[in-house]
Amino acid sequence: MSYQFRMVPKQHFDRIVPLVYALNEGKVEEALLTLRFNEMKHQNYKCAGIYDTDDNLVGISGLWFCTRHYGGKSVELDHVFIAQEHRNNGLGKRFMSWIETYVIGRGCQSIELNTYVQNYPSHKFYYNEGFEILGYHFLKKVGS
């Protein structure tokens, strides 16, 4: 199968929602995800996509751009996901290579990401891609 890697246009962010919904196993309602992505499109966020046809999105990775005191200009990968039926064929490795080339072209000096502690297959994948563990990610929800 032939795949295309390209940025998802902001006007198509609604196509990201079903993939993020699947990634989160339905723990966040699709309507809430839609609201959040509508906010994110106005922030320092972009989304890379994997397409198996001109319009069919089968994989994504959010890209948050910033500058870190310890890593310089950086991108944080977020909600990296490939639909189950497109996995285990080297697509993830090709996608990471494409993302790395893209962010280097934007002047990034480092790539970061978080992965769930219990997601062992992702740990192995990211180790093989040259990532190393720097610390723990903590979350505290506040407000309503």
Secondary structure as UniProt FT lines:
FT   STRAND          4..7
FT   HELIX           10..15
FT   HELIX           17..23
FT   TURN            24..26
FT   HELIX           30..40
FT   TURN            41..44
FT   STRAND          45..51
FT   STRAND          57..68
FT   TURN            69..71
FT   STRAND          72..82
FT   HELIX           84..86
FT   HELIX           91..105
FT   TURN            106..107
FT   STRAND          110..113
FT   TURN            117..118
FT   HELIX           120..128
FT   TURN            129..130
//
